Amino acid sequence: MRKLLLLTFCLATPSIFGGETPIASAPPTTDTLKPVPIDYVETESAYVFGSDVNHGGSFGSQDMWQNEFEYGHRFLLSGNFYLHAGLNYSRFDFGQTAAPLPVHLQSGAAVIGIDYMHGEDVGAFLQFRPGFYTEEHLGLRSFDIPITLARFWIVQPDKFYILTGASYSFLRRGFPVIPLVGVVYVWNDHLRLLAVPPEPKLIVSVNKHLDLWVGGEITGGSFRTDQHQDYLFRGPKVKKLYNAELDFADYRAGVGATYSPTNNVNIDVSGGSSVLRQFKYGAVGETYRTDPAPYVRLEFKAKF
């Protein structure tokens, strides 16, 4: 059987889960084990075309660039347990409108955790991402330590797995703890369901080098806005948005192709619709949303 590809901690992105990595790792299998990947590099870029920002009326059209880089290394502790250490930088750049919204959000964080490995697959992990989640200002108010704990449970070896876990962020308002639940189901060597957040996918393997998929993605994170001068924004009630906690999320649906020239390298190209981008200032009760817009995305992953 062809194994599910290991999609290790990327954070991808600060995600909707508060800056932690996407939970998209492959489960353990009973096949002949492959070596544990010690190093990994991941980069991602996406562009979302312009659409109207709404909050009791339109504030004009906004587009978005997303860019991310992450490097990680594993150190053997004992048996199947590894210390996971790395660095992540992620950034969202937004087109300027009349809405009192940031023109960019960014995070720089260390990646520290414990992985339980089964060959190249992650069976369980505990991860911390201490860093700054901000517009520009680096300080205690923009410091956060998103925490993620998750495990895959074997229902049927090599076929059916369930993911359970939880994510916590100090900056996330409303629901700082988010439960994580997912399902992995392998019908055969050519068709598998990887329904785990934040990138659920139905994958068709054309051959050992090419996968086609349809699915979704949630990206974003929780950030602290800066202290702005009044003249920088034209929207109403902007003062209460200064130094505020902001939960940003981009909900996407699309199709893509993953090309694997070797077992260690994946290149993923995808596109579809950004169904909704949401800027939620939970502490002050202000939420701005966008209309749907097309997006394109390119991702590169390598593990060694």
DRENRO-335059 format. One line per 2 residues: number of its first residue (from 1); for each residue z, x, y of N, C-alpha, C, O. Coordinates in steps of 0.2 Angstrom, whole numbers, plus 2048, in hexadecimal, padded with zeros to 3 digits. Example, Ala and Ser with C-alpha at 12.3 -4.5 7.8 and 13.67 -1.06 7.14 Angstrom:
// DRENRO-335059
1) 827 842 7E4 827 83E 7EA 827 842 7F0 82A 847 7EF | 823 840 7F5 824 844 7FB 827 840 800 828 843 806
//
This chain:
// DRENRO-335059
1) 800 804 7FA 800 800 800 800 804 806 803 80A 806 | 7FC 802 80B 7FC 806 811 803 804 815 804 7FE 816
3) 807 809 817 80D 807 81B 80B 805 822 806 806 825 | 810 801 824 810 7FF 82B 811 805 830 815 809 82E
5) 80D 806 835 80E 80B 839 814 80C 83D 817 807 83F | 817 812 83D 81E 813 840 81D 813 848 819 817 84A
7) 81F 80E 84B 81F 80D 852 825 80F 855 829 80A 857 | 827 815 856 82E 817 858 82F 816 85F 82A 814 862
9) 835 818 861 838 816 868 833 818 86D 833 81E 86F | 830 813 870 82B 815 875 82E 813 87C 82C 816 881
11) 833 80C 87D 834 80A 883 833 809 886 833 806 88B | 82D 80D 880 828 80A 883 82A 809 88A 829 803 88C
13) 82B 80B 88C 82B 806 891 832 803 892 836 802 88D | 835 803 898 83B 7FE 898 838 7F7 897 834 7F5 89B
15) 83B 7F4 892 838 7EE 890 83C 7E8 893 841 7EA 896 | 83B 7E2 891 83F 7DC 893 846 7DD 890 84A 7DA 892
17) 846 7E1 88B 84D 7E2 888 851 7E7 88C 856 7E9 88A | 84F 7E9 892 854 7ED 896 852 7F4 897 857 7F8 898
19) 84C 7F6 895 84B 7FD 895 84B 801 88F 849 806 88E | 84D 7FD 88A 84D 801 883 846 801 880 842 7FD 883
21) 845 804 87B 83F 804 878 83D 7FE 874 842 7FA 872 | 837 7FD 873 835 7F7 870 837 7F8 868 837 7FD 866
23) 839 7F2 865 83B 7F2 85E 835 7F0 85A 834 7EA 859 | 831 7F5 858 82B 7F4 855 82A 7F9 84F 825 7FB 84D
25) 830 7FB 84D 830 801 847 82E 7FD 841 830 7F8 840 | 82B 801 83C 829 7FF 836 830 7FF 831 834 803 832
27) 830 7FA 82D 836 7FA 828 836 7FF 823 831 802 822 | 83B 801 81F 83B 805 819 837 802 814 836 7FC 813
29) 834 806 810 830 804 80A 832 808 804 836 80D 805 | 830 806 7FE 832 80A 7F8 82C 80E 7F6 82C 811 7F0
31) 827 80F 7FA 821 813 7F9 824 81B 7F9 829 81C 7FB | 820 81F 7F7 821 826 7F7 823 828 7FF 81E 826 803
33) 828 82B 800 82A 82C 807 827 831 80A 825 837 808 | 825 830 811 822 835 815 827 839 819 82C 836 81A
35) 826 83F 81B 82B 842 81F 82D 83F 825 829 83B 828 | 833 840 827 836 83D 82D 832 840 833 832 846 834
37) 82F 83C 838 82C 83F 83E 832 842 842 836 83E 844 | 831 848 844 837 84B 848 835 84B 850 83A 849 854
39) 82F 84B 852 82D 84B 859 828 845 85A 824 843 855 | 828 842 85F 823 83D 861 822 83D 869 826 83F 86D
41) 81C 83B 86A 81A 83A 871 816 834 872 812 832 86E | 818 830 877 814 82A 878 813 829 880 817 82A 884
43) 80D 826 881 80B 825 888 807 81E 888 804 81C 883 | 808 81A 88D 805 814 88E 803 812 895 807 814 89A
45) 7FD 80F 896 7FB 80D 89C 7F8 806 89C 7F4 805 897 | 7F9 802 8A1 7F7 7FB 8A1 7F5 7F9 8A8 7F8 7FB 8AC
47) 7F0 7F5 8A8 7EE 7F2 8AF 7EE 7EB 8AE 7EA 7E8 8AA | 7F1 7E7 8B3 7F1 7E0 8B3 7ED 7DE 8B9 7F0 7E0 8BF
49) 7E8 7DA 8B8 7E4 7D8 8BE 7E8 7D3 8C3 7ED 7D0 8C1 | 7E6 7D2 8C9 7E9 7CE 8CE 7EA 7C7 8CC 7E5 7C4 8C9
51) 7F0 7C4 8CE 7F1 7BD 8CD 7F6 7BB 8D3 7FA 7BF 8D5 | 7F6 7B4 8D4 7FB 7B2 8DA 802 7B3 8D8 804 7B1 8D2
53) 806 7B5 8DD 80E 7B5 8DC 810 7AE 8DF 80E 7AC 8E5 | 814 7AA 8DB 816 7A4 8DD 81E 7A3 8DE 822 7A6 8D9
55) 820 7A0 8E3 827 79E 8E4 828 799 8E9 829 79A 8EF | 826 793 8E6 826 78D 8EB 820 78D 8EF 81F 78B 8F5
57) 81B 791 8ED 814 792 8F0 812 799 8EF 815 79D 8EC | 80B 79A 8F0 808 7A0 8EF 80A 7A6 8F4 80A 7A4 8FA
59) 80B 7AC 8F2 80C 7B1 8F7 806 7B6 8F6 807 7BC 8F9 | 801 7B4 8F3 7FB 7B9 8F3 7FB 7BC 8EC 7FF 7BB 8E7
61) 7F5 7C0 8EB 7F3 7C2 8E4 7F7 7C9 8E3 7F7 7CD 8E8 | 7F9 7CB 8DD 7FC 7D1 8DC 7FA 7D3 8D5 7F9 7D0 8D0
63) 7F8 7DA 8D5 7F6 7DD 8CF 7FB 7E2 8CD 800 7E3 8D0 | 7FB 7E5 8C7 800 7EA 8C4 7FD 7EF 8C0 7F9 7EE 8BC
65) 800 7F5 8C1 7FF 7FB 8BD 805 7FD 8B9 80B 7FC 8BC | 805 7FE 8B3 80B 800 8AF 809 807 8AB 804 808 8A8
67) 80E 80C 8AC 80D 812 8A9 814 814 8A6 819 813 8A9 | 813 818 8A0 819 81A 89D 818 820 899 812 821 896
69) 81D 825 898 81D 82A 894 823 82B 891 829 82A 894 | 823 82D 88A 82A 82F 887 829 834 882 824 834 87E
71) 82E 839 881 82E 83E 87C 835 83D 879 83A 83C 87C | 835 83E 872 83B 83E 86E 83B 843 868 836 845 866
73) 841 845 866 842 84A 861 848 847 85D 84D 844 85F | 847 848 856 84D 846 852 850 84D 84F 84D 852 84D
75) 857 84D 84E 85B 852 84B 85E 84F 845 862 84A 846 | 85D 852 840 861 850 839 868 851 83A 86B 856 83C
77) 86C 84B 839 873 84B 839 876 84C 832 879 851 830 | 874 847 82D 876 847 826 872 842 823 872 83C 825
79) 870 844 81D 86C 83F 819 866 83C 81C 862 840 81E | 866 835 81D 861 832 821 862 831 828 85E 82D 82C
81) 868 833 82B 86A 832 832 867 838 836 868 83E 835 | 864 836 83C 861 83B 841 864 839 848 864 833 84A
83) 865 83E 84B 866 83D 853 860 83D 856 85B 841 855 | 85F 838 85A 859 837 85E 85A 838 865 85E 835 868
85) 856 83D 868 857 83F 86F 850 840 872 84B 842 86F | 84F 83D 878 849 83E 87C 849 83C 883 84F 83B 886
87) 844 83B 886 843 839 88D 83E 834 88E 839 834 88B | 83F 82F 893 83A 82A 894 839 829 89C 83E 829 89F
89) 833 828 89E 832 826 8A5 82D 821 8A5 828 821 8A1 | 82E 81B 8A9 82A 815 8A9 82A 813 8B0 82E 814 8B4
91) 824 810 8B2 823 80E 8B9 81E 808 8B9 819 808 8B5 | 820 803 8BD 81B 7FD 8BE 81A 7FE 8C6 81E 7FE 8CA
93) 813 7FD 8C8 811 7FD 8CE 80D 7F6 8D0 809 7F4 8CC | 810 7F3 8D5 80D 7EC 8D7 809 7EC 8DD 80B 7F0 8E2
95) 804 7E8 8DD 801 7E7 8E3 805 7E3 8E8 809 7DF 8E6 | 805 7E5 8EF 809 7E2 8F4 807 7DB 8F6 801 7DA 8F7
97) 80B 7D6 8F7 80A 7D0 8F9 80F 7CE 8FE 813 7D2 900 | 80F 7C8 900 814 7C5 905 81B 7C4 902 81F 7C2 906
99) 81B 7C4 8FC 821 7C3 8F8 826 7C9 8F9 824 7CE 8F9 | 82D 7C8 8F9 832 7CD 8FA 833 7D0 8F3 838 7D0 8F0
101) 82E 7D4 8F0 82E 7D7 8EA 82D 7DE 8EB 829 7E0 8EF | 830 7E2 8E6 82E 7E9 8E6 827 7EB 8E5 823 7E7 8E2
103) 825 7F1 8E8 81E 7F3 8E7 81E 7F7 8E1 818 7F9 8DE | 823 7F9 8DE 824 7FD 8D8 82B 7FD 8D5 830 7FC 8D9
105) 82C 7FD 8CF 832 7FE 8CB 831 804 8C6 82C 805 8C3 | 836 808 8C5 836 80E 8C1 83C 80F 8BE 842 80D 8C0
107) 83C 813 8B8 842 815 8B5 841 81C 8B2 83B 81D 8AF | 846 820 8B2 846 826 8AE 84D 826 8AA 852 826 8AD
109) 84C 827 8A4 852 827 89F 852 82C 89A 84C 82E 897 | 858 82E 898 858 832 891 858 82D 88C 85A 827 88C
111) 856 82F 886 856 82B 880 85B 82E 87B 859 834 878 | 860 82B 879 865 82E 875 867 829 86F 869 823 871
113) 867 82A 869 869 826 864 869 828 85D 869 82E 85C | 86B 824 858 86B 826 851 866 822 84E 866 81B 84E
115) 862 825 84A 85D 821 845 85F 822 83E 861 828 83C | 85E 81D 83A 85E 81D 833 857 81D 831 854 818 831
117) 855 823 82E 84E 823 82C 84D 822 824 851 824 820 | 847 81F 822 845 81F 81C 83E 822 81B 839 81E 81C
119) 83E 828 81A 837 82B 81B 835 82B 822 839 82D 827 | 82F 829 824 82D 828 82B 82F 822 82E 82E 821 834
121) 832 81E 82B 834 817 82D 83B 817 830 840 81A 82D | 83C 813 835 843 812 838 846 80C 834 843 806 835
123) 84C 80D 831 84F 807 82E 854 803 832 855 7FD 832 | 857 807 837 85C 805 83B 85D 80A 841 85C 810 840
125) 860 808 846 861 80D 84C 866 80A 851 867 804 852 | 869 80E 854 86D 80D 85A 86B 812 860 86A 818 85F
127) 869 80F 865 866 813 86B 869 811 872 86A 80B 873 | 86A 816 876 86C 816 87D 867 819 881 864 81E 87F
129) 866 816 887 861 818 88C 864 819 893 862 815 897 | 868 81E 893 86B 81F 89A 866 822 89F 862 826 89E
131) 866 81F 8A5 861 821 8AA 861 81C 8B0 866 818 8B1 | 85C 81D 8B4 85C 81A 8BB 856 815 8BA 851 816 8B9
133) 858 80E 8BC 853 809 8BC 853 806 8C3 857 802 8C5 | 84D 808 8C7 84E 807 8CE 847 806 8D1 842 807 8CD
135) 847 805 8D7 840 806 8DB 840 80D 8DD 83B 811 8DB | 844 810 8E1 844 817 8E3 84B 81A 8E3 84C 820 8E1
137) 850 816 8E5 857 819 8E6 85A 81B 8DF 85A 817 8DB | 85D 821 8DF 860 823 8D9 868 823 8DB 86A 827 8DF
139) 86C 81F 8D8 873 81F 8D9 876 81B 8D3 873 819 8CF | 87D 81A 8D4 881 817 8CF 87F 810 8CE 87F 80D 8C9
141) 87C 80C 8D4 87B 805 8D3 874 804 8CF 873 7FF 8CC | 870 80A 8CF 86A 809 8CB 86A 80C 8C4 865 80D 8C1
143) 870 80F 8C2 871 812 8BC 873 80C 8B7 877 808 8B8 | 870 80D 8B1 871 808 8AB 871 80C 8A5 86E 812 8A4
145) 874 809 8A0 873 80C 899 871 806 894 876 804 890 | 86B 804 894 869 7FF 88F 86A 802 888 869 808 886
147) 86D 7FD 884 86F 7FF 87D 86B 7FA 878 86B 7F4 879 | 869 7FD 873 866 7F9 86D 868 7FB 867 869 801 865
149) 86A 7F6 863 86C 7F7 85C 868 7F2 857 868 7EC 859 | 865 7F4 852 860 7F0 84E 860 7F3 847 861 7F9 846
151) 85E 7EF 842 85D 7F1 83B 858 7EC 838 858 7E6 839 | 854 7EF 833 850 7EB 82F 853 7EA 828 857 7EE 826
153) 853 7E4 826 856 7E1 820 850 7E0 81B 84B 7DD 81D | 851 7E3 815 84B 7E2 810 84C 7DB 80C 852 7DA 809
155) 847 7D7 80D 848 7D1 809 844 7D2 802 846 7D0 7FD | 83D 7D4 803 839 7D6 7FD 837 7DD 7FF 833 7DE 804
157) 838 7E2 7FB 836 7E9 7FC 82E 7E9 7FD 82B 7E6 7F9 | 82C 7ED 802 825 7EE 803 821 7E8 805 81B 7E8 806
159) 825 7E2 807 822 7DC 808 825 7D8 80E 821 7D6 813 | 82B 7D7 80E 82F 7D2 813 835 7D6 815 83A 7D8 811
161) 836 7D6 81C 83B 7D9 81F 83D 7D5 825 839 7D1 828 | 844 7D5 827 846 7D1 82D 84A 7D6 831 84E 7DB 82F
163) 848 7D6 838 84C 7DA 83D 851 7D6 840 850 7D1 843 | 857 7D9 841 85C 7D6 845 85F 7DB 849 85F 7E1 848
165) 862 7D9 84F 865 7DE 854 866 7DB 85A 866 7D5 85B | 868 7DF 85F 86A 7DD 866 869 7E2 86B 869 7E8 869
167) 868 7E0 871 866 7E5 877 86B 7E3 87C 86C 7DD 87E | 86D 7E8 880 872 7E7 886 870 7EB 88B 86E 7F1 88B
169) 870 7E8 891 86F 7EC 898 874 7EA 89D 875 7E4 89E | 877 7EF 8A0 87C 7ED 8A6 878 7EA 8AC 87B 7E6 8AF
171) 872 7EC 8AD 86F 7E9 8B3 86C 7E2 8B1 86A 7DE 8B6 | 86B 7E0 8AB 868 7DA 8AA 86D 7D4 8AB 872 7D4 8A9
173) 86A 7CF 8AF 86E 7CA 8B2 86D 7C4 8AD 868 7C3 8AA | 872 7BF 8AD 871 7B9 8A9 873 7BA 8A2 879 7B8 8A0
175) 86F 7BD 89E 871 7BF 897 870 7C6 896 86B 7C9 893 | 875 7CA 897 875 7D1 896 874 7D3 88F 871 7D9 88E
177) 876 7CF 88A 875 7D0 883 86F 7CC 880 870 7C6 881 | 86A 7CF 87E 864 7CB 87B 864 7CC 873 864 7D2 871
179) 864 7C7 86F 864 7C8 868 85C 7CA 866 858 7C8 869 | 85B 7CE 861 855 7D0 85F 854 7CE 858 858 7D0 853
181) 84E 7CA 857 84D 7C8 850 845 7C9 84F 841 7C7 853 | 844 7CB 849 83D 7CC 847 83B 7CB 840 840 7CC 83C
183) 835 7CB 83E 833 7CA 837 82D 7CF 836 828 7CF 83A | 82D 7D2 830 827 7D6 82E 825 7D4 827 829 7D3 823
185) 81F 7D2 827 81C 7CF 820 816 7D2 81F 811 7D2 823 | 815 7D5 819 80F 7D9 817 80C 7D5 811 80E 7D4 80B
187) 806 7D2 812 803 7CE 80D 7FF 7D3 808 7FF 7D2 802 | 7FC 7D8 80B 7F8 7DD 807 7F7 7E3 80B 7F9 7E3 811
189) 7F2 7E7 809 7F1 7ED 80C 7ED 7EC 813 7ED 7F1 817 | 7EA 7E6 814 7E6 7E5 819 7E9 7E0 81E 7E6 7DF 824
191) 7EE 7DD 81D 7F1 7D7 821 7F8 7D8 821 7FB 7D7 81C | 7FB 7D8 827 802 7D8 828 805 7D5 82F 801 7D6 834
193) 80A 7D3 82F 80D 7D0 835 813 7D4 837 818 7D5 833 | 813 7D6 83D 818 7DA 840 81B 7D6 846 81A 7D8 84C
195) 81F 7D1 844 821 7CC 849 828 7CF 84C 82D 7CB 84B | 828 7D4 84F 82E 7D7 852 82D 7D8 859 828 7DA 85C
197) 833 7D7 85D 832 7D8 865 832 7E0 866 835 7E4 863 | 82F 7E2 86C 82C 7DD 871 824 7DD 870 821 7DA 874
199) 821 7DF 86A 81A 7DF 869 819 7DB 862 817 7DF 85D | 819 7D5 861 818 7D2 85B 810 7D2 85A 80C 7D1 85E
201) 80E 7D3 853 807 7D4 852 805 7D1 84B 809 7D2 846 | 7FF 7CF 84A 7FC 7CE 844 7F7 7D3 843 7F2 7D3 847
203) 7F7 7D7 83E 7F3 7DD 83E 7EE 7DD 838 7F0 7DB 832 | 7E8 7DE 839 7E3 7DE 834 7E1 7E6 833 7DE 7E8 838
205) 7E1 7E9 82D 7DF 7F0 82C 7D8 7F0 82A 7D7 7EE 824 | 7D4 7F2 82E 7CD 7F3 82C 7CC 7F9 827 7C8 7F8 822
207) 7CF 7FE 829 7CF 804 824 7D5 808 826 7D9 806 82A | 7D5 80E 823 7DB 812 824 7DC 815 82B 7E1 818 82D
209) 7D6 814 82F 7D6 817 836 7D7 812 83B 7D8 813 841 | 7D5 80B 839 7D4 806 83F 7D8 800 83D 7D7 7FD 837
211) 7DC 7FD 841 7DF 7F7 841 7DD 7F3 847 7DC 7F5 84C | 7DC 7EC 845 7DB 7E7 84B 7E1 7E2 84B 7E4 7E1 845
213) 7E3 7E0 851 7E9 7DC 851 7E8 7D7 856 7E4 7D7 85B | 7EC 7D1 856 7ED 7CC 85B 7F5 7CB 85B 7F8 7CB 857
215) 7F7 7CB 862 7FE 7CA 863 800 7CA 86A 7FC 7C8 86E | 806 7CB 86B 809 7CB 872 80D 7D1 874 80E 7D6 870
217) 810 7D1 87A 814 7D7 87C 818 7D4 882 816 7D0 886 | 81E 7D6 882 823 7D5 887 825 7DC 88A 827 7E0 887
219) 823 7DD 890 825 7E3 894 829 7E2 89A 828 7DC 89D | 82C 7E7 89D 830 7E6 8A3 837 7EA 8A2 837 7EF 89F
221) 83C 7E7 8A5 843 7EA 8A5 847 7E7 8AB 845 7E3 8AE | 84D 7EA 8AB 852 7E8 8B0 853 7EE 8B5 854 7F4 8B3
223) 853 7ED 8BC 853 7F2 8C1 857 7F0 8C6 859 7EA 8C7 | 859 7F5 8CA 85D 7F4 8D1 858 7F5 8D6 855 7FA 8D7
225) 857 7F0 8DB 853 7F1 8E1 856 7F5 8E6 85C 7F6 8E6 | 852 7F8 8EB 855 7FC 8F0 857 7F8 8F6 857 7F2 8F6
227) 85A 7FB 8FB 85C 7F8 901 856 7F9 906 854 7FF 908 | 853 7F3 908 84D 7F3 90C 84F 7F1 913 854 7EE 914
229) 84B 7F4 917 84B 7F1 91E 847 7EB 91F 842 7E9 91B | 849 7E6 923 847 7E0 924 83F 7E0 925 83C 7DB 922
231) 83D 7E4 929 835 7E4 92A 831 7E6 924 82B 7E5 925 | 834 7E8 91F 830 7EA 919 82D 7E4 915 829 7E4 911
233) 831 7DE 916 82F 7D8 912 82E 7D2 917 832 7D2 91C | 82A 7CE 915 828 7C8 919 82B 7C1 916 82B 7BC 91A
235) 82D 7C2 910 830 7BC 90D 836 7B9 90F 83A 7BD 913 | 838 7B3 90E 83F 7B0 910 845 7B3 90B 843 7B5 906
237) 84B 7B3 90E 851 7B4 90B 851 7BB 907 853 7BC 902 | 84E 7C0 90B 84D 7C7 907 853 7CB 907 854 7CF 903
239) 858 7CA 90C 85E 7CE 90C 862 7CD 906 865 7D2 904 | 862 7C8 903 866 7C7 8FC 863 7CA 8F7 865 7CB 8F1
241) 85C 7CD 8F8 859 7D0 8F2 85A 7D8 8F3 857 7DC 8EF | 85D 7DA 8F8 85F 7E1 8F9 864 7E3 8F4 869 7E0 8F3
243) 863 7E9 8F1 867 7EC 8EC 869 7E7 8E6 86F 7E7 8E4 | 864 7E3 8E4 865 7DD 8E0 863 7E0 8D9 85E 7E4 8D8
245) 866 7DD 8D3 863 7DD 8CD 85D 7D9 8CC 85D 7D3 8CD | 858 7DC 8C9 851 7D9 8C8 84F 7DA 8C1 84F 7DF 8BE
247) 84E 7D4 8BE 84B 7D4 8B7 844 7D3 8B7 842 7CD 8B9 | 840 7D8 8B6 839 7D7 8B6 836 7D6 8AF 838 7DA 8AA
249) 831 7D1 8AE 82E 7D1 8A7 827 7CF 8A8 825 7CB 8AC | 823 7D2 8A3 81C 7D0 8A3 81B 7CE 89C 81C 7D2 897
251) 819 7C7 89B 817 7C4 894 810 7C4 893 80C 7C1 897 | 80E 7C8 88E 806 7C9 88C 804 7C6 886 808 7C6 881
253) 7FE 7C4 885 7FB 7C2 87F 7F4 7C5 87E 7F1 7C5 883 | 7F2 7C8 879 7EC 7CB 879 7EA 7CE 872 7ED 7CC 86D
255) 7E4 7D1 872 7E2 7D4 86B 7E1 7DC 86D 7E0 7DE 872 | 7E1 7DF 867 7E0 7E7 868 7DD 7EA 861 7DD 7E7 85C
257) 7DC 7F1 862 7DA 7F5 85D 7DE 7FB 85D 7DF 7FE 862 | 7E0 7FD 857 7E4 804 856 7E0 808 852 7DF 807 84C
259) 7DE 80E 855 7DA 813 851 7DF 819 850 7E2 81C 854 | 7DF 81B 849 7E3 820 847 7DF 826 844 7DD 826 83E
261) 7DD 82B 848 7D9 830 846 7DC 834 840 7D9 837 83C | 7E3 835 841 7E7 838 83C 7ED 834 83B 7EE 82F 83E
263) 7F1 836 836 7F7 832 834 7FC 833 83A 801 82F 83A | 7FC 838 83E 801 839 843 7FF 836 84A 803 837 84F
265) 7F9 834 84B 7F6 832 852 7F4 82B 851 7F0 829 84D | 7F6 827 856 7F3 820 857 7F1 81F 85E 7F4 821 863
267) 7EB 81C 85F 7E8 81A 866 7E7 813 866 7E3 810 862 | 7EB 80F 86A 7EA 808 86A 7E7 805 871 7E9 807 876
269) 7E2 801 870 7DE 7FE 876 7DF 7F7 875 7DE 7F4 870 | 7E1 7F3 87B 7E2 7EC 87A 7E1 7E9 881 7E0 7EC 886
271) 7E0 7E2 881 7DF 7DE 887 7E0 7D7 885 7E0 7D5 880 | 7E1 7D3 88B 7E2 7CC 88A 7E5 7C9 890 7E2 7CB 896
273) 7EA 7C5 890 7EC 7C2 896 7F4 7C3 897 7F8 7C3 892 | 7F5 7C5 89D 7FC 7C5 89F 7FE 7BE 8A1 7FC 7BC 8A7
275) 801 7BB 89D 802 7B4 89D 807 7B2 8A3 806 7AD 8A7 | 80C 7B7 8A4 811 7B6 8AA 814 7BC 8AB 817 7C0 8A7
277) 815 7BE 8B2 819 7C3 8B4 81F 7C0 8B8 81D 7BB 8BC | 825 7C2 8B7 82A 7BE 8BA 82F 7C3 8BD 831 7C8 8BA
279) 831 7C2 8C3 836 7C6 8C7 83C 7C2 8C8 83C 7BD 8CC | 841 7C3 8C4 847 7BF 8C5 84D 7C2 8C7 850 7C7 8C4
281) 84F 7C0 8CD 856 7C3 8D0 85B 7BE 8CE 85D 7B9 8D2 | 85E 7BF 8C8 863 7BA 8C5 869 7B9 8C9 86B 7B4 8C9
283) 86C 7BE 8CD 872 7BE 8D0 871 7B9 8D6 876 7B6 8D8 | 86B 7B9 8D9 86A 7B5 8DF 866 7AF 8DE 865 7AB 8E3
285) 864 7AE 8D8 860 7A8 8D7 859 7A7 8D9 857 7A2 8DB | 856 7AD 8DA 84F 7AD 8DC 84A 7B0 8D7 84B 7B5 8D4
287) 845 7AC 8D6 840 7AE 8D0 839 7AD 8D3 837 7A8 8D6 | 835 7B2 8D2 82E 7B2 8D4 82A 7B3 8CE 82B 7B7 8CA
289) 824 7AF 8CD 820 7AF 8C7 819 7B0 8C9 817 7AE 8CF | 815 7B3 8C5 80E 7B3 8C6 80A 7AF 8C2 80C 7AD 8BC
291) 803 7AD 8C4 7FF 7AA 8BF 7FC 7AF 8BA 7FD 7B5 8BB | 7F9 7AC 8B5 7F6 7B0 8B0 7F1 7B5 8B2 7ED 7B3 8B7
293) 7F0 7BB 8AF 7EB 7BF 8B1 7E9 7C4 8AB 7ED 7C5 8A7 | 7E2 7C6 8AB 7E0 7CB 8A6 7E4 7D1 8A6 7E6 7D3 8AC
295) 7E4 7D5 8A1 7E7 7DB 8A1 7E3 7E0 89B 7E0 7DD 897 | 7E4 7E6 89C 7E1 7EB 898 7E7 7F0 897 7EB 7F2 89B
297) 7E7 7F4 891 7EC 7F8 88F 7EA 7FE 88A 7E6 7FC 886 | 7EC 804 88B 7EB 809 887 7F1 80D 886 7F5 80E 88A
299) 7F2 80E 87F 7F8 811 87D 7F7 817 878 7F2 817 874 | 7FA 81D 878 7F9 822 874 800 824 871 805 825 875
301) 800 825 86A 806 827 867 805 82D 862 800 82D 85E | 809 832 862 809 837 85D 810 839 85A 814 839 85E
303) 810 83A 854 817 83C 851 815 842 84C 810 842 849 | 81A 846 84C 819 84C 848 820 84E 844 820 853 840
//
